[in-house]
Amino acid sequence: MTAPLTITVREAAERLAFPIATTERVARDLGLLIMAGNRKRIDPNDLPEIMNSCRSERKDRASTGARTPAFGSSATPDAGTVQQALGIAAKLKGRSRSTSRTATSAPVVPLSRVK
């Protein structure tokens, strides 16, 4: 007897050591799921492609652990001198200009407290 051309999703999952639902979803996403009526089958030659599509992407290390100089180790460009930074901070701390269209201010109406 010759080997079948396709295998069930369960058989594919067992060969890959994957959950059945994952195997079916990945095969469907890749267009490799063969559906005939209510039967779902997979070509065994497609198993390597299913497995490779489940591989995670390589991630670079967040930190190299290399020592950096104690002063000026920032990778950001130099923003200027300390005096420039202090000048900008003073401007930001100063009173902001009025954003209303008219320069006149409205009177403040005190509210009485109700007990």
Secondary structure as UniProt FT lines:
FT   STRAND          7..8
FT   HELIX           9..16
FT   HELIX           20..29
FT   TURN            30..31
FT   STRAND          33..36
FT   TURN            37..38
FT   STRAND          39..42
FT   HELIX           44..46
FT   HELIX           47..53
FT   HELIX           82..93
//
